Amino acid sequence: MSKILLVDDDVELSTMLGEYLEQEGFEVGIRHDGESGAAEALSGGYDMVVLDVMMPRLNGVEALRRIRAESAMPVLMLTAKGDDVDRIIGLELGADDYVPKPCTPRELVARIRAILRRSGNERGSESGVMVVGPLSLWPERRTAEWAGAQLELTSTEFNLLEVLARNAGRVVSKSDLSEQALGRPLTRFDRSIDVHMSSIRHKLGPRADGQSWIMTVRGMGYQLVKD
C-alpha cells in the first residue's frame, strides 16, 4: 500500500480527497500548512507528496524547495487554474507533475498512480544497465551515473532521460516524451518538458565542444547525443 502525504490548507477539500484516496487503496497523511508538510514529507514515511501552492506559514513552492534540498521523492503540485508562473517555478524546482485546481478526485488518483508507476514503485520494471556515452542508467534501480559520478535526478527527469537514452541518436518528439515519460498527452501550451529538459541539461553540463548533450531539433523534439 503506497502512502501519500496530502498538504493543503483547505481542510474540507483535503479531507474529501484523503477519503477518496483511502477508498482507492492508499494510506494517507494530511497536513494543512507548508512548514509542517515539508517536515512530514522528509520524515521518510511516504512514497509521494501532493502539495498545494497557496498555503499559510510556508507556501507550496518554498515547501517544495525544502523537500528537494534533501529528497528526490515524487511531488505532485496543485496549482490555481491558469497560473503558469507557479507551475513553471514548481517544475524548475523539481516537481514531477502538476494538476490545476479544481480537480476531480479521479483525475488526481490517475496522476498519482502514473507518477508512482514511473518512479519505480511498481514491480516488474526492466533490469540491466543502459550505457550511452558518459551516461549509465539502471531502470530497475531508478539510478543514474554521469561520467562515473552519481546523477541526482527527480522522478520525471529520470523518466525523460530514460526515454531519450533508449532512443539515443534519434529525435524523440515532445508528444512521445509526454506520453512515455509524463504519462499524459501533450497539450498545446504545455512547457513542462522544456523546463525539465533545461534542468537535465544543467546537470549533465556541456560537451567538450560547448554544445549540449541534449539537442533541440526545432519543430520535431529532443535528441540525446551518443558521444
N, C-alpha and C positions, 0 to 999 in steps of 0.2 A: 504494500500500500504506500503510494507516494504521499509525502507530507508537504503541504503547500502553506506558505505564510501569506496572508492577505493583509495588506497595510493600506487602510483607507479611513479617513476621518468621518465618513458618512456611516454612522452606526447602523441605521436601518438597511442601507444597501449592502454593507459588508456582512451583516447577519444573514440577509437573504441569499447572497452569493455563497457564503460559507455553508449554509444548509444545503444548497443545491450541489455544491462540490462534494459534500459528505454523502449525499444520495448517489452520486456518481462514483463512489468508491475511494475518495481521497480523505486523508486525515488533514484537518485544517486548524491553523493557528491564526488569530486575528489581533492586530494592533491598530490603534487609531491615531498615531502621530508618527512622523518620520524618525524622530530620535529613538524611541523605543522600538520602532520597526526595524531600523538598521541594526540595533544591538541584538535583537532577537534573531534576525537573519544570520548574523555572524556567530550565533550560539552553536552552530553545527548540526542542528537537528532537522533541517529542512532540505528538500530536494529542489525547491524553486520558490521565488518570491513574486507576488503580484503587487505592484507598487503604484499607488495613485500619485499624480504630480502635485496637486494642490492640497497641502496638509499643514496643520499648525506645528509650531516648535521647530520643525525641520522639514522643508519641502521635499518632494519626491526626487528631484534632481540631486539635491545635496545628500539625501539618504542613499541614492544610487552611487554617488561618488565615494561615500564611506564604505559601502559594500564592495565596490570594485577595487578599493585600495587593499583589501585583504582576501577577496574571494572571486572566483570566476563562476559561481553558481548561476544558473539561468534566472534572468529577471525579465518579467513582462510588465511594461508600463501602461497605466491607464491615463490617457490624455484627454483634454477637452476636445470636443469635435471641431476639427478645422484648425487646431492650434499647432501649426507646423514648427514653430520655434521650440516648444517644449519637446516635441517628438524628435527633432533633429539633434538637439542637445543631448537628450537621453541616449540616442543611438551612438553619438560621438563618445559618450562616456562608457559605452559598453552594454547598453540594454540589448536584449536578444530580439525583442519584438515589441509592438505596441498595439493597443486596442483603443479606439476612440470611444469616449463615453457620450451618451448612454449606450451600453452594450447589452445584449441578451446573455443570460447565463449559459445558454447552449453555445454561443459563439466563444465565450470565454473558456469553457471547458475544451472546446475543439482546439483553440490556440494553445492551451496548457498542455494537452496531450501531444500535440505536434512538437512542441518545444522539448518536452521530456523525452519523446522518442528520438529526436535528432541529437539530444545531448548525451545519448548513450545509456539512458536508464532502461531501455528496452533490450532484452536479451536477443542474441542471435545476430548481432552486427558482425560485419566481415572482419576476419582476423588477418594478421600479417602486417608487414611494413610496406609502405609506398615510398619510393625514393625518386625525387625529381630535382636534379641539381643539388643544391645545398639543403633541400627540404627532405626530412624524413618524417613520415606521418603514420601513426598507428590508429586506424579507425576504431578497433575494438577497445583499446585503452583510452581513446579520446585524448591522446597526447601527440605533441609535435616537437621536432627539433629543427633548428636552423643553423647550419654550419657547426653542428655538434653541441650547440647550446639549447637549453630548453626554451621553447617558444610559448609565451603566455598569450593565449587566445581566449576570447569569450566563446560561448557555445555556438553562436551564429557565425562568428569569424571562422571557427574550425569547420563548420559545415560548408561555408563558401570556399574556403581554401581546399577542402577535400574534393569538391566538385571540379574546381579548376585543375587540381593535381591529376584527377582521373582523365582529364581532357587536355593534359599539358601539350602545348604547341598548337592547340586548336582553339578557335574562338568559341566561347560559350555565351549565348545571348542572355540578356538581363531577364528575359521571360523564363528561360530554362533555369537560371540561377535562383529566381524567386520561387519557382515550383519545387526545385530539388533541395534547396538549402533553407528557405524560409517556410516552405510548406503551404504557400498560398499563391494565387495568380498575381501577376504584376499589374498594378493599377496605373492609370495614366500619369499621375503626378507623384508617384512613389519614388522618393530619393533615398530610401533606406539602404539599398545595395551600394549606392555611390558612397554613402557615409561609412559603411562597414569596410568597403574596399580601400578608402583613404586611410583608415586605421591599420588595416593589414599591411599596406604599403609602407607606412611609417615603421611598423615593427620589423619588416624584412630589410628595410634600408635599400639604398641604390645598388645597382650592378657596378662593375668596375668602370664601365663607360659613362656612369652617371645616370643611366636610364633606369626606369622602374622594372622590377621583376614581373609586375602585372601590367600588361599593356592594355590601354583602352583603344578599341577599334571602333571609331565613330560610326554610329548608326547600326552597329552589329552587337557589340558586347565586350567581354574581357577575355584576355588570354594570359596564361601563366607561361613565361619563357622557360624553356627546358634547360638551357645552360648559358 
